[in-house]
Amino acid sequence: MTEETPGFDEQQDADVTPGASSDDAAETAGPTSSEAGPAGAGTDATAGLTAELDQARTALAERTGDLQRLQAEYQNYRRRVERDRVAVKEVAVAGMLSELLPVLDDIGRARDHGELVGGFKSVAESVESVTAKLGLVQFGKEGEPFDPTIHEALMHSYAPDVTETTCVAILQAGYRIGERTIRPARVAVAEPQPGAQQAKPQADAKAEQAEAEPDGAKPDEENGGPQEG
């Protein structure tokens, strides 16, 4: 016959709560650190990625603006270089052709006097062809209005058949390259007669008065004179 240890059963029953199982004890326990940790870390990672994305977008916008400014500056630089190149070329060609203008004047005088014949004619035409290819243009004609920007008046007179200051004679032809005038045309100009300017308004007034009179209006003598009472 065995002896029972006093108090053993009471101690074992005291360790287990009456009416509670092991599953209930696990449910009542709070969330462990392993379950709460990943959720907080995911939120921090998302916020960090958003901040990095915003920084990348800002940097991209700045670099795009810098690239556009550089491209605009480069285009302006190309236009300036091209404009300067054309200007330098025109100056060089104009300087060379200016030395040939006396030769062209001699060719023109020889042509006017009928002396442009034979081999001299072929040489003269070749010179004129080369200068034309380089852009040299001759200007100045009789009868065109006087323009002080391209004409140089060497002689002055009055003429009754002109209504404005007109080039009546070309003493020396003018030349230009593009918009650049190498030498103005030297001309003789004529202005309207001072008396003709005053007589013209009077003639115009008489013509207007004649047009204003009715066709049926005639002098009294043509209608048989005034009727007697």
Secondary structure as UniProt FT lines:
FT   TURN            6..7
FT   HELIX           8..15
FT   TURN            18..19
FT   HELIX           22..28
FT   HELIX           33..112
FT   TURN            113..114
FT   HELIX           118..133
FT   TURN            134..135
FT   STRAND          136..139
FT   TURN            142..143
FT   TURN            148..150
FT   STRAND          151..159
FT   TURN            160..161
FT   STRAND          166..172
FT   STRAND          174..177
FT   TURN            178..179
FT   STRAND          180..183
FT   STRAND          185..192
FT   HELIX           194..212
FT   TURN            215..216
FT   TURN            220..224
//
